[in-house]
Amino acid sequence: MKLFVGLGNPGAKYAGNRHNIGFMALDQIARDHDFSPWKSAFKGEVAEGRLGREKVLLLKPGTFMNLSGESVRAALDFYKLSVADIVVFHDELDLAPGRSRLKQGGGHAGHNGLRSIHAHVGEAYARVRLGIGRPSGPCRRSSILARWSARYAGSASRKAVPAS
């Protein structure tokens, strides 16, 4: 079994913003692969399904980004999974919108969601870095929490997570 974790912030205020691309990616996977409906568990929302022969649990932590590790730890313990079974989908400033990169282990690069996961489970998990682009000028919290521009709205998660 694999645990796919999408990082984002909960609530309507943050829905659809760039920082929530991890949530959007998991929503797209759930739709494209007929996962179960979302239900509350592990301080977040989960959906279950299969990708090929592999059972996959999708987890959107309901904590704010900087507490995501609490939700991940709870799911990991309940299912008796190892850190190697985790794949985290998160926003990446240093990649253009629509681009993605896979990474195994490593640092958190200042990302508060990854920092929290590191603190609760360690760093030996896989990541899917989903490009949100670096805003021009100084990088401010308001830029990261902004909604997608019309150019990218509605397509960001589909570009980053193609259906199979």
C-alpha positions, 0 to 999 in steps of 0.5 A, a space after each residue: 500500500 502507498 500513502 499519497 499525501 497532498 499538501 495544502 491548507 484547509 477551507 474555502 479561503 485557500 481552495 484553488 490557490 497555488 499553495 494548494 496544488 497538492 490537494 488539487 493533484 490528489 483530487 485529480 487522481 481520485 477523479 481520474 482513477 475512480 477512488 472512493 468518496 473522500 471521508 474524514 480521518 487522520 486529521 484530514 480527508 482520505 480516499 482509497 483506490 488502486 493504481 494498477 495493482 497497488 492499493 493507494 490511500 490519498 490523504 489531504 491533511 486538514 491541519 494547516 500546512 505547517 502541521 501536516 506531519 501530524 496527519 501523515 504520522 497518524 495514517 502511517 501508524 494506523 496502516 503500519 506503513 513505512 516512510 518508504 511508502 509515502 509520496 508527498 505532492 507539494 508546490 514548488 516555486 522553482 518549477 514553472 507551472 505545469 512542470 513536475 519533478 520527482 525526488 527521493 528524500 532530501 531536505 525541506 528547502 524551507 517548505 513548512 509542510 515538508 518541514 512538519 513531515 520531516 519532524 514527524 516521520 523523517 525525510 526518506 519519503 518520495 516527493 512530487 514537486 509540482 511547479 507553481 512558478 516563482 513570482 516576479 519581484 520579492 517572493 512573499 507569502 501573499 504570492 504563494 497563497 494567491 489564486 492561479 492566474 486565468 492562464 493556469 486556472 483549472 489546468 494546473 493539477 491536470 498538467 502536473 498529474 496526467 491521467 494514465 
